[in-house]
Amino acid sequence: MRLPEARGPLGERLHEVLVSRPGDPTDRELAGAVHTVGEDADDDALTLWTLQELGYRGFDEVDEGWEHHPALAPLTYALEQDLEARLRSRYDDARADLPSATGDVAEDLFALAEAHDGPSIARHVERRATREEVEELLRQRSVYHLKEADPTSWVVPRLDAAPKAALVQVQYDEYGTGRVDAVHHVLFERGMDEAGLDATYGAHVGEAWLETLEQNTAMSLFGRHRRLRAAALGHFGAFETTSSLPSRRLAKGLRRLGFPESLAAYYDEHVEADAVHEQLAVREVCGALVAAEPDQADEVLFGAWTCLDLETRNAQATLARWGHAPAADAGDTGDTGDTGDDGEAAA
């Protein structure tokens, strides 16, 4: 994958550093960059995504020695702190309107998802979307779907036995139960390719909207930090809980518009799988974590609410871009999914 084109001075400065060799004088060019964080949301989002991607598959023109290089640490820290602060601020502002906590984290998470009433992109795709709109949506979704489940895998070694065992059971399904051709990101890649869309990993990051980038950087943020393990699992639980119905609607919409069966089948896979995964994710992963660490209950709910909130913001922005009023659909929990909505953030 090539470095995506920078969206502002912060990204440009980072690119200049990344295409140099670790240890070159260029390192010093990042010294003042931290002070510009917060000035340009789009620039910040893509810059953070780029920094986080160094820990996934990296970039063709970037030396792998940059992944943990200390010259990048202050900027990564500042961008992640800024993102986390904004996510927590939105959660705190929303607390008064959330369902009352019962002390049972599984029931509280299910109640949070049930109360979520964001707009449904999946319903729009099922009934009204044009082929051009759906192709654009698939390009946006590819930012996550082509590395599906990977952000959650960061959390595995940070857990005790009970939540770890349950999480790995779900991840085993995500990674195809040992079969390469059944790995979920491979299924999505195949569908994209047969639909005539570029299925190359990272191909569409350059056109990713702010809301898409923040959905992805939030997942990586939660997964990359041990102190955020409960938020990562809460996000994971909300994602799985709100994925099955939207996935069914997306599959119907894709067939309505004549997309390849392989692409519709990708979402079919999530209809049944995620209906099972939601119980594991919420009761046996999140529930087990909180049983062992009761002080982490609110962090689980913070992660779950953040998943739903980011999906709502993404759905509202997407429908607005397409010229449609973002109205909530009764009975839909917004479309979050394996990453998002119908998987909107990732299925």
Residue frames relative to the residue before (quaternion, step in Angstrom):
aa qw qx qy qz dx dy dz
M 1.0000 0.0000 0.0000 0.0000 0.00 0.00 0.00
R 0.3600 -0.7177 0.5586 0.2082 3.54 -1.08 0.82
L 0.5962 -0.5386 0.4419 0.3990 3.56 -1.19 0.45
P 0.4141 -0.6933 0.5160 0.2855 3.62 -0.88 0.82
E 0.5950 -0.5780 0.4135 0.3754 3.56 -1.10 0.63
A 0.4895 -0.6830 0.4639 0.2806 3.56 -0.85 1.01
R 0.3409 -0.7566 0.5279 0.1810 3.57 -1.17 0.63
G 0.8076 0.0395 -0.0188 0.5882 3.57 1.23 0.08
P 0.7662 -0.4044 0.2479 0.4335 3.58 -1.29 0.04
L 0.6168 0.5448 -0.3598 0.4397 3.60 1.04 -0.65
G 0.6832 0.4732 -0.2805 0.4803 3.57 0.90 -0.92
E 0.6295 0.5386 -0.3343 0.4493 3.55 1.01 -0.76
R 0.6545 0.5067 -0.3085 0.4688 3.55 0.97 -0.85
L 0.6411 0.5153 -0.3253 0.4665 3.58 0.99 -0.80
H 0.6385 0.5336 -0.3326 0.4438 3.60 0.92 -0.85
E 0.6358 0.5374 -0.3349 0.4414 3.58 0.94 -0.85
V 0.6623 0.4910 -0.2965 0.4822 3.55 1.06 -0.76
L 0.7031 0.5061 -0.2865 0.4092 3.59 0.78 -1.04
V 0.6923 0.4511 -0.2993 0.4771 3.62 1.03 -0.57
S 0.5765 0.5204 -0.3982 0.4881 3.59 1.28 0.13
R 0.5699 -0.5747 0.4462 0.3819 3.56 -1.27 0.03
P 0.5534 -0.5901 0.4503 0.3778 3.61 -0.99 0.69
G 0.7542 0.3446 -0.2686 0.4902 3.56 -0.83 0.99
D 0.5278 0.6134 -0.4198 0.4110 3.61 1.22 -0.22
P 0.6573 -0.5220 0.3593 0.4079 3.62 -1.15 0.38
T 0.5092 0.6678 -0.4132 0.3523 3.58 1.20 -0.44
D 0.4926 0.6769 -0.4216 0.3485 3.60 1.19 -0.51
R 0.6668 0.5473 -0.3037 0.4044 3.54 0.96 -0.89
E 0.5483 0.6433 -0.3921 0.3630 3.58 1.21 -0.38
L 0.6472 0.5098 -0.3267 0.4631 3.60 1.21 -0.28
A 0.4114 0.7666 -0.4408 0.2208 3.57 1.24 -0.28
G 0.7872 0.3174 -0.1733 0.4995 3.59 0.89 -0.87
A 0.4491 0.7355 -0.4320 0.2661 3.56 1.26 -0.11
V 0.5717 0.6218 -0.3822 0.3746 3.58 1.05 -0.72
H 0.6717 0.5337 -0.2987 0.4181 3.58 0.99 -0.79
T 0.6595 0.4991 -0.3181 0.4633 3.59 1.23 -0.21
V 0.4331 0.6958 -0.4671 0.3318 3.60 1.27 -0.08
G 0.7529 0.3493 -0.2816 0.4816 3.54 -0.89 0.99
E 0.5889 0.6023 -0.3632 0.3981 3.60 1.24 -0.19
D 0.7957 0.0895 -0.0110 0.5990 3.59 1.07 -0.71
A 0.3578 -0.7851 0.4632 0.2025 3.57 -0.23 1.26
D 0.6655 0.5014 -0.3113 0.4570 3.60 0.92 -0.86
D 0.6453 0.5158 -0.3091 0.4712 3.56 0.97 -0.89
D 0.6539 0.5162 -0.3059 0.4609 3.57 0.93 -0.92
A 0.6844 0.5166 -0.2984 0.4192 3.59 0.82 -1.02
L 0.7052 0.4379 -0.2806 0.4820 3.59 0.84 -0.91
T 0.6123 0.5408 -0.3539 0.4554 3.58 1.06 -0.65
L 0.6613 0.4846 -0.3101 0.4813 3.59 0.93 -0.84
W 0.6213 0.5305 -0.3500 0.4583 3.59 0.93 -0.81
T 0.6548 0.5230 -0.3076 0.4506 3.59 0.94 -0.90
L 0.6578 0.5026 -0.3053 0.4707 3.58 0.94 -0.87
Q 0.6758 0.4852 -0.2959 0.4694 3.59 0.91 -0.87
E 0.6299 0.5636 -0.3357 0.4158 3.58 1.02 -0.76
L 0.5213 0.6300 -0.4167 0.3972 3.59 1.19 -0.38
G 0.6998 0.4474 -0.2598 0.4925 3.58 1.19 -0.51
Y 0.6183 0.4821 -0.3549 0.5093 3.58 1.27 0.10
R 0.8280 -0.1867 0.1299 0.5126 3.63 -0.33 -1.13
G 0.4527 -0.7299 0.4301 0.2780 3.58 1.27 -0.03
F 0.4594 -0.6690 0.5238 0.2588 3.55 -1.36 -0.20
D 0.6323 -0.5866 0.3617 0.3539 3.53 -1.07 0.82
E 0.7881 0.3540 -0.1654 0.4757 3.57 0.85 -0.98
V 0.6222 0.5444 -0.3308 0.4551 3.59 1.29 0.16
D 0.4643 -0.6752 0.5079 0.2658 3.55 -0.87 1.03
E 0.4956 -0.6866 0.4447 0.2920 3.60 -0.84 0.96
G 0.5371 0.6407 -0.3883 0.3876 3.57 1.26 -0.30
W 0.5794 0.5992 -0.3747 0.4060 3.58 1.24 -0.28
E 0.4772 0.7182 -0.4413 0.2484 3.62 1.10 -0.51
H 0.8145 0.1337 -0.0537 0.5620 3.60 0.82 -0.93
H 0.2982 0.7857 -0.5006 0.2079 3.59 1.16 0.44
P 0.5099 -0.6878 0.4219 0.2983 3.62 -0.80 0.94
A 0.5704 0.6038 -0.3933 0.3942 3.60 1.13 -0.45
L 0.6950 0.4626 -0.2687 0.4804 3.60 1.16 -0.58
A 0.5217 0.6998 -0.3938 0.2884 3.58 1.16 -0.54
P 0.6764 0.4921 -0.3377 0.4316 3.67 0.75 -0.81
L 0.6704 0.4872 -0.3072 0.4678 3.59 0.96 -0.80
T 0.6319 0.5175 -0.3339 0.4705 3.59 0.95 -0.83
Y 0.6548 0.5213 -0.3051 0.4543 3.57 0.92 -0.95
A 0.6799 0.4984 -0.2984 0.4476 3.58 0.85 -0.95
L 0.6749 0.4894 -0.2965 0.4660 3.59 0.93 -0.85
E 0.6745 0.4770 -0.3021 0.4756 3.59 0.95 -0.80
Q 0.6287 0.5237 -0.3377 0.4651 3.59 1.04 -0.71
D 0.6407 0.5252 -0.3157 0.4627 3.57 1.03 -0.82
L 0.6577 0.4984 -0.3040 0.4761 3.57 0.94 -0.88
E 0.6732 0.4973 -0.3080 0.4524 3.59 0.82 -0.93
A 0.6436 0.5290 -0.3293 0.4444 3.58 0.95 -0.83
R 0.6660 0.4909 -0.3072 0.4703 3.59 0.98 -0.78
L 0.6382 0.5178 -0.3283 0.4656 3.59 1.01 -0.77
R 0.6795 0.4807 -0.2927 0.4707 3.59 0.92 -0.86
S 0.6204 0.5429 -0.3454 0.4483 3.58 1.02 -0.71
R 0.6608 0.4926 -0.3108 0.4734 3.59 0.97 -0.82
Y 0.6290 0.5273 -0.3284 0.4673 3.57 1.04 -0.77
D 0.6632 0.5025 -0.3074 0.4617 3.59 0.88 -0.89
D 0.6549 0.5158 -0.3103 0.4569 3.59 0.99 -0.82
A 0.7102 0.4697 -0.2524 0.4596 3.58 1.10 -0.69
R 0.4414 0.7515 -0.4328 0.2305 3.60 1.18 -0.44
A 0.6654 0.5414 -0.3200 0.4022 3.57 0.86 -0.94
D 0.7324 0.4188 -0.2306 0.4849 3.58 1.13 -0.56
L 0.5397 0.6336 -0.4015 0.3821 3.58 1.25 0.01
P 0.6183 -0.5274 0.4101 0.4139 3.60 -1.17 0.43
S 0.5433 -0.6279 0.4459 0.3342 3.58 -1.02 0.76
A 0.4648 -0.6826 0.4917 0.2761 3.55 -0.95 0.90
T 0.2946 -0.7755 0.5395 0.1439 3.56 -0.99 0.89
G 0.5382 -0.5963 0.4220 0.4203 3.55 1.23 -0.43
D 0.6417 0.4244 -0.3112 0.5578 3.57 1.30 -0.19
V 0.3300 -0.8035 0.4528 0.2014 3.57 -0.10 1.28
A 0.6172 0.5420 -0.3561 0.4454 3.61 1.05 -0.65
E 0.6842 0.4647 -0.2880 0.4827 3.57 0.85 -0.94
D 0.6397 0.5281 -0.3289 0.4514 3.58 1.01 -0.74
L 0.6563 0.4970 -0.3156 0.4719 3.59 1.01 -0.78
F 0.6376 0.5107 -0.3293 0.4735 3.59 0.98 -0.81
A 0.6479 0.5158 -0.3205 0.4598 3.60 0.99 -0.81
L 0.6220 0.5423 -0.3319 0.4571 3.56 1.05 -0.78
A 0.6750 0.4822 -0.2874 0.4787 3.57 0.93 -0.90
E 0.6505 0.5252 -0.3151 0.4492 3.58 0.97 -0.84
A 0.6970 0.4755 -0.2707 0.4636 3.59 1.03 -0.78
H 0.5343 0.6393 -0.4045 0.3771 3.56 1.23 -0.34
D 0.0285 -0.8370 0.5453 -0.0349 3.58 -0.66 1.07
G 0.2203 0.8059 -0.5214 0.1739 3.56 1.00 0.74
P 0.6478 -0.5202 0.3802 0.4065 3.58 -1.25 0.29
S 0.3489 -0.7607 0.5220 0.1647 3.54 -1.14 0.69
I 0.2836 -0.7402 0.5901 0.1531 3.54 -0.56 1.17
A 0.6099 0.5762 -0.3558 0.4117 3.57 1.03 -0.75
R 0.6584 0.4906 -0.3200 0.4727 3.58 0.94 -0.80
H 0.6205 0.5318 -0.3419 0.4639 3.58 1.04 -0.73
V 0.6567 0.4982 -0.3095 0.4740 3.58 0.95 -0.86
E 0.6394 0.5467 -0.3261 0.4313 3.56 0.94 -0.86
R 0.8320 0.2980 -0.1042 0.4562 3.58 0.82 -0.99
R 0.8702 0.1790 -0.0206 0.4585 3.57 0.77 -0.99
A 0.5407 0.6713 -0.4068 0.3026 3.61 1.05 -0.57
T 0.4120 -0.6726 0.5557 0.2626 3.53 -1.21 0.60
R 0.6561 -0.4963 0.3761 0.4262 3.56 -1.24 0.28
E 0.6378 0.5351 -0.3316 0.4437 3.58 0.98 -0.81
E 0.6409 0.5151 -0.3254 0.4670 3.58 0.99 -0.79
V 0.6816 0.4852 -0.2979 0.4597 3.57 0.88 -0.91
E 0.6197 0.5264 -0.3521 0.4635 3.59 0.99 -0.69
E 0.6442 0.5046 -0.3209 0.4769 3.58 1.00 -0.78
L 0.6371 0.5262 -0.3221 0.4619 3.57 0.99 -0.82
L 0.6590 0.5096 -0.3099 0.4582 3.59 0.92 -0.87
R 0.6281 0.5175 -0.3422 0.4696 3.60 1.02 -0.69
Q 0.6419 0.5055 -0.3207 0.4791 3.57 1.02 -0.78
R 0.6801 0.5029 -0.2900 0.4478 3.56 0.89 -0.95
S 0.5845 0.6185 -0.3720 0.3707 3.58 1.10 -0.64
V 0.5336 0.6283 -0.4163 0.3837 3.60 1.12 -0.50
Y 0.7385 0.3368 -0.2082 0.5457 3.57 1.07 -0.70
H 0.6867 0.5427 -0.3117 0.3698 3.56 0.72 -1.07
L 0.6709 0.4996 -0.3146 0.4486 3.60 1.06 -0.58
K 0.7340 0.2047 -0.2364 0.6029 3.56 1.30 0.22
E 0.0814 0.8652 -0.4886 0.0782 3.52 1.14 0.75
A 0.8282 0.1913 -0.2099 0.4832 3.53 -1.03 1.02
D 0.5201 0.6735 -0.4192 0.3164 3.62 1.11 -0.41
P 0.6528 0.5134 -0.3595 0.4254 3.69 0.80 -0.76
T 0.6557 0.5105 -0.3133 0.4597 3.59 1.05 -0.72
S 0.6044 0.5906 -0.3610 0.3944 3.58 1.07 -0.61
W 0.5237 0.6233 -0.4185 0.4027 3.60 1.18 -0.39
V 0.6685 0.5542 -0.2982 0.3963 3.59 1.06 -0.78
V 0.5114 0.7082 -0.4087 0.2644 3.59 1.09 -0.70
P 0.7514 0.3959 -0.2690 0.4542 3.68 0.61 -0.93
R 0.6307 0.5532 -0.3293 0.4332 3.60 1.27 -0.13
L 0.6442 0.5339 -0.2955 0.4612 3.56 1.33 0.06
D 0.5010 -0.5972 0.5274 0.3380 3.51 -1.32 0.40
A 0.7820 -0.4275 0.2077 0.4033 3.53 -1.31 0.33
A 0.6992 0.5027 -0.3085 0.4041 3.62 0.74 -1.00
P 0.7229 0.3894 -0.2803 0.4973 3.65 0.68 -0.89
K 0.5974 0.5696 -0.3658 0.4299 3.59 1.10 -0.63
A 0.6679 0.5093 -0.3060 0.4481 3.58 0.86 -0.94
A 0.6756 0.4875 -0.2943 0.4683 3.58 0.96 -0.87
L 0.6484 0.5169 -0.3221 0.4567 3.58 0.96 -0.84
V 0.6679 0.5009 -0.3100 0.4548 3.58 0.89 -0.88
Q 0.5849 0.5689 -0.3768 0.4386 3.59 1.10 -0.58
V 0.6689 0.4679 -0.2963 0.4957 3.59 0.97 -0.81
Q 0.6669 0.5112 -0.3096 0.4450 3.57 0.88 -0.93
Y 0.5817 0.5800 -0.3697 0.4343 3.60 1.09 -0.64
D 0.6484 0.4908 -0.3085 0.4935 3.57 1.05 -0.76
E 0.6400 0.5390 -0.3248 0.4408 3.58 0.94 -0.89
Y 0.7435 0.3824 -0.2046 0.5091 3.55 1.08 -0.77
G 0.6747 -0.5882 0.2757 0.3504 3.54 1.13 0.72
T 0.4374 -0.7156 0.4391 0.3221 3.60 1.25 0.36
G 0.7593 -0.3985 0.1946 0.4761 3.54 0.97 0.88
R 0.6478 0.4905 -0.3209 0.4866 3.61 1.27 -0.05
V 0.4621 -0.7113 0.4563 0.2690 3.57 -0.60 1.13
D 0.7000 0.4884 -0.2851 0.4361 3.58 0.89 -0.90
A 0.6968 0.4452 -0.2753 0.4904 3.60 1.27 -0.17
V 0.3907 0.6973 -0.4984 0.3358 3.59 1.27 0.08
H 0.5313 -0.6870 0.3810 0.3172 3.57 -0.71 1.02
H 0.6756 0.4696 -0.3328 0.4607 3.61 0.89 -0.73
V 0.5903 0.5435 -0.3660 0.4715 3.59 1.20 -0.43
L 0.6255 0.5302 -0.3335 0.4651 3.60 1.02 -0.77
F 0.6705 0.4836 -0.3033 0.4739 3.58 0.93 -0.86
E 0.6221 0.5471 -0.3291 0.4532 3.56 0.99 -0.84
R 0.6570 0.5097 -0.3076 0.4625 3.58 0.93 -0.91
G 0.6664 0.5065 -0.3017 0.4564 3.57 0.93 -0.89
M 0.6364 0.5211 -0.3240 0.4673 3.58 0.98 -0.84
D 0.6658 0.5160 -0.3019 0.4464 3.56 0.88 -0.95
E 0.7005 0.4616 -0.2760 0.4691 3.58 0.89 -0.90
A 0.6443 0.4934 -0.3199 0.4890 3.58 1.25 -0.35
G 0.5372 -0.6492 0.3887 0.3725 3.57 1.29 0.03
L 0.5353 0.6039 -0.4073 0.4277 3.56 1.24 0.42
D 0.5607 -0.6047 0.4429 0.3517 3.57 -1.10 0.67
A 0.1519 -0.8225 0.5463 0.0443 3.57 -0.54 1.20
T 0.3705 0.7391 -0.4859 0.2833 3.59 1.24 0.25
Y 0.5577 -0.6148 0.4421 0.3401 3.56 -0.95 0.89
G 0.8501 0.1461 -0.1279 0.4895 3.57 -0.83 1.03
A 0.3836 0.7725 -0.4554 0.2210 3.59 1.26 -0.01
H 0.7957 0.3422 -0.1556 0.4749 3.59 0.99 -0.77
V 0.3345 0.7578 -0.4994 0.2538 3.58 1.23 0.29
G 0.6301 0.5731 -0.3381 0.4004 3.57 0.97 -0.77
E 0.7386 0.3635 -0.2271 0.5203 3.59 1.13 -0.53
A 0.4023 0.7352 -0.4658 0.2841 3.59 1.28 0.08
W 0.4440 -0.6898 0.5124 0.2537 3.54 -0.99 0.92
L 0.6856 -0.4712 0.3626 0.4200 3.54 -1.27 0.41
E 0.6783 0.5082 -0.2964 0.4402 3.58 0.87 -0.97
T 0.6298 0.5223 -0.3223 0.4761 3.58 1.08 -0.73
L 0.6636 0.5074 -0.3042 0.4578 3.55 0.91 -0.91
E 0.6817 0.4877 -0.3077 0.4502 3.58 0.89 -0.86
Q 0.5842 0.5459 -0.3819 0.4636 3.60 1.07 -0.54
N 0.7043 0.4646 -0.2618 0.4686 3.57 0.93 -0.88
T 0.6872 0.4701 -0.3053 0.4622 3.60 0.86 -0.84
A 0.6025 0.5477 -0.3652 0.4513 3.61 1.10 -0.56
M 0.6475 0.5087 -0.3242 0.4657 3.59 0.95 -0.81
S 0.6699 0.4771 -0.3049 0.4802 3.57 0.93 -0.83
L 0.5982 0.5605 -0.3532 0.4507 3.59 1.02 -0.75
F 0.6946 0.4720 -0.2808 0.4646 3.58 0.77 -1.02
G 0.7074 0.4851 -0.2739 0.4350 3.57 0.89 -0.91
R 0.6943 0.5235 -0.2737 0.4111 3.57 1.04 -0.78
H 0.7533 0.3715 -0.1985 0.5051 3.59 1.18 -0.37
R 0.4649 -0.7019 0.4656 0.2726 3.57 -0.70 1.07
R 0.6460 0.5359 -0.3336 0.4292 3.59 0.97 -0.76
L 0.7069 0.4204 -0.2492 0.5113 3.60 1.25 -0.37
R 0.2826 0.8012 -0.4928 0.1884 3.59 1.23 0.31
A 0.6637 0.4964 -0.3191 0.4596 3.61 0.97 -0.79
A 0.6288 0.5146 -0.3356 0.4767 3.60 1.03 -0.71
A 0.6230 0.5387 -0.3362 0.4568 3.58 1.02 -0.78
L 0.6931 0.4651 -0.2820 0.4730 3.58 0.92 -0.87
G 0.6158 0.5306 -0.3486 0.4666 3.59 1.07 -0.65
H 0.6231 0.5251 -0.3219 0.4821 3.57 1.02 -0.83
F 0.6477 0.5264 -0.2942 0.4657 3.55 0.95 -0.97
G 0.6689 0.5051 -0.2996 0.4557 3.59 0.91 -0.90
A 0.6681 0.4868 -0.3014 0.4752 3.58 0.93 -0.88
F 0.6214 0.5585 -0.3337 0.4366 3.54 1.02 -0.79
E 0.7062 0.4557 -0.2622 0.4742 3.54 0.84 -1.02
T 0.6501 0.5484 -0.3134 0.4224 3.57 1.03 -0.78
T 0.7786 0.3428 -0.1686 0.4978 3.58 1.04 -0.72
S 0.5224 0.6955 -0.3736 0.3221 3.58 1.18 0.34
S 0.6392 0.6098 -0.3464 0.3155 3.57 0.89 -0.89
L 0.7122 0.4495 -0.2710 0.4661 3.61 0.70 -1.03
P 0.6637 0.4844 -0.3319 0.4633 3.65 0.82 -0.79
S 0.6170 0.5429 -0.3545 0.4459 3.60 1.03 -0.70
R 0.6229 0.5301 -0.3373 0.4660 3.58 1.03 -0.77
R 0.6748 0.4968 -0.2945 0.4595 3.57 0.92 -0.87
L 0.6362 0.5200 -0.3329 0.4626 3.56 1.00 -0.75
A 0.6362 0.5270 -0.3307 0.4563 3.58 0.94 -0.84
K 0.6515 0.5073 -0.3148 0.4681 3.60 0.96 -0.84
G 0.6663 0.5079 -0.3048 0.4530 3.56 0.95 -0.85
L 0.6391 0.5235 -0.3243 0.4607 3.56 1.00 -0.79
R 0.6599 0.4812 -0.3083 0.4878 3.59 0.99 -0.78
R 0.6060 0.5604 -0.3552 0.4388 3.60 1.00 -0.75
L 0.7518 0.3964 -0.1997 0.4876 3.56 1.00 -0.87
G 0.5441 -0.6726 0.3775 0.3302 3.58 1.25 0.14
F 0.3200 0.7312 -0.5366 0.2739 3.59 1.09 0.59
P 0.6620 -0.5181 0.3496 0.4137 3.60 -1.16 0.45
E 0.5938 -0.5944 0.4141 0.3502 3.54 -1.08 0.72
S 0.5993 0.5826 -0.3631 0.4119 3.59 1.07 -0.67
L 0.6571 0.4987 -0.3143 0.4698 3.59 1.05 -0.68
A 0.6444 0.4907 -0.3177 0.4929 3.58 1.00 -0.78
A 0.6401 0.5396 -0.3232 0.4411 3.58 1.03 -0.79
Y 0.5607 0.5855 -0.3872 0.4392 3.57 1.13 -0.57
Y 0.7086 0.4240 -0.2618 0.4995 3.59 0.91 -0.87
D 0.5574 0.5779 -0.3915 0.4495 3.61 1.12 -0.54
E 0.6188 0.5712 -0.3330 0.4241 3.55 0.99 -0.87
H 0.7138 0.4609 -0.2538 0.4623 3.57 1.04 -0.78
V 0.5225 0.6345 -0.4236 0.3808 3.60 1.18 -0.33
E 0.7598 0.3587 -0.1978 0.5049 3.56 0.75 -1.05
A 0.6613 0.5354 -0.3207 0.4162 3.57 0.88 -0.96
D 0.7273 0.4488 -0.2649 0.4466 3.57 0.82 -0.96
A 0.5521 0.5812 -0.3982 0.4458 3.58 1.19 -0.38
V 0.6673 0.4497 -0.2797 0.5236 3.57 1.16 -0.65
H 0.6652 0.5418 -0.3050 0.4134 3.56 0.90 -0.95
E 0.6082 0.5882 -0.3795 0.3743 3.59 0.98 -0.71
Q 0.6546 0.4976 -0.3228 0.4687 3.60 0.97 -0.76
L 0.6467 0.5004 -0.3174 0.4802 3.58 0.97 -0.82
A 0.6849 0.5114 -0.2943 0.4275 3.56 0.82 -1.02
V 0.7450 0.4117 -0.2273 0.4731 3.57 0.87 -0.92
R 0.7762 0.3730 -0.2098 0.4631 3.60 0.66 -1.06
E 0.7999 0.3354 -0.1719 0.4671 3.59 0.81 -0.96
V 0.6746 0.4180 -0.3062 0.5258 3.59 1.18 -0.32
C 0.7499 0.3671 -0.2214 0.5039 3.59 0.52 -1.15
G 0.6523 0.5302 -0.3151 0.4405 3.56 0.93 -0.88
A 0.6724 0.4935 -0.2973 0.4647 3.57 0.94 -0.86
L 0.6202 0.5392 -0.3463 0.4524 3.57 1.01 -0.75
V 0.7162 0.4515 -0.2583 0.4653 3.57 0.81 -1.01
A 0.5774 0.5687 -0.3786 0.4471 3.60 1.11 -0.55
A 0.7161 0.4175 -0.2384 0.5060 3.56 1.05 -0.80
E 0.7916 0.1524 -0.0556 0.5891 3.58 1.12 -0.72
P 0.1827 -0.8418 0.4982 0.0991 3.62 0.32 1.21
D 0.6261 0.5610 -0.3431 0.4191 3.59 1.09 -0.59
Q 0.6337 0.5487 -0.3260 0.4372 3.60 1.27 -0.19
A 0.3909 0.7561 -0.4659 0.2417 3.62 1.25 -0.03
D 0.6984 0.4620 -0.2953 0.4600 3.59 0.80 -0.92
E 0.6054 0.5481 -0.3579 0.4528 3.59 1.11 -0.60
V 0.6017 0.5398 -0.3542 0.4703 3.59 1.07 -0.70
L 0.6922 0.4703 -0.2808 0.4699 3.58 0.88 -0.94
F 0.5870 0.5551 -0.3630 0.4642 3.59 1.11 -0.62
G 0.6786 0.4829 -0.2954 0.4680 3.59 0.89 -0.90
A 0.6504 0.5142 -0.3170 0.4605 3.57 0.99 -0.83
W 0.6718 0.4904 -0.3039 0.4646 3.57 0.86 -0.94
T 0.6317 0.5419 -0.3347 0.4419 3.58 0.99 -0.79
C 0.6115 0.5456 -0.3437 0.4587 3.58 1.01 -0.78
L 0.6981 0.4692 -0.2641 0.4720 3.56 0.87 -0.99
D 0.6550 0.5247 -0.3081 0.4480 3.57 0.98 -0.86
L 0.6703 0.4896 -0.3040 0.4675 3.58 0.89 -0.89
E 0.6372 0.5119 -0.3357 0.4681 3.56 1.05 -0.68
T 0.6232 0.5372 -0.3395 0.4558 3.57 0.99 -0.79
R 0.6694 0.4956 -0.2969 0.4670 3.57 0.88 -0.93
N 0.6473 0.5128 -0.3182 0.4657 3.57 1.01 -0.78
A 0.6704 0.5005 -0.3020 0.4571 3.58 0.91 -0.93
Q 0.6439 0.5214 -0.3226 0.4577 3.59 0.94 -0.85
A 0.6846 0.4827 -0.2859 0.4654 3.57 0.90 -0.94
T 0.6468 0.5295 -0.3195 0.4462 3.58 0.98 -0.83
L 0.6917 0.4664 -0.2841 0.4725 3.57 0.81 -0.97
A 0.6257 0.5262 -0.3419 0.4635 3.58 1.05 -0.68
R 0.6313 0.5279 -0.3326 0.4606 3.60 0.99 -0.78
W 0.7142 0.4363 -0.2448 0.4896 3.55 1.06 -0.74
G 0.5259 -0.6711 0.3916 0.3459 3.59 1.26 0.04
H 0.5532 0.5856 -0.4043 0.4331 3.58 1.16 0.59
A 0.4926 -0.6435 0.4954 0.3128 3.56 -1.04 0.77
P 0.3379 -0.7673 0.5080 0.1973 3.62 -0.68 1.04
A 0.0809 0.8154 -0.5643 0.1004 3.57 0.27 1.25
A 0.4751 -0.6645 0.4984 0.2904 3.55 -1.07 0.78
D 0.2865 -0.7465 0.5772 0.1660 3.57 -1.15 0.66
A 0.4612 -0.6890 0.4815 0.2841 3.56 -0.71 1.02
G 0.7918 0.2917 -0.2272 0.4861 3.53 -0.97 0.87
D 0.6403 0.4618 -0.3313 0.5168 3.58 1.29 -0.09
T 0.2922 -0.7490 0.5581 0.2054 3.56 -0.91 0.75
G 0.7543 -0.4473 0.2116 0.4316 3.52 1.01 0.72
D 0.4611 -0.6827 0.4679 0.3199 3.65 0.92 -0.47
T 0.2370 0.7742 -0.5728 0.1279 3.57 0.42 0.81
G 0.0711 -0.8656 0.4945 0.0331 3.54 0.44 -0.93
D 0.8058 -0.3187 0.1946 0.4596 3.46 -1.39 0.02
T 0.7481 0.0379 -0.0499 0.6607 3.34 1.09 0.11
G 0.8414 -0.0314 0.0371 0.5382 3.35 0.92 -0.17
D 0.9044 -0.0608 0.0706 0.4164 3.35 -1.35 -0.53
D 0.7788 -0.0310 0.0349 0.6255 3.54 0.15 -0.89
G 0.5758 -0.2062 0.1978 0.7661 2.98 1.57 0.19
E 0.2422 0.8250 -0.5042 0.0805 3.55 1.10 0.22
A 0.7112 0.3304 -0.2946 0.5461 3.46 0.87 -0.42
A 0.8201 -0.1956 0.0817 0.5315 3.42 0.99 -0.22
A 0.1537 -0.8396 0.4929 0.1686 3.80 0.10 0.24
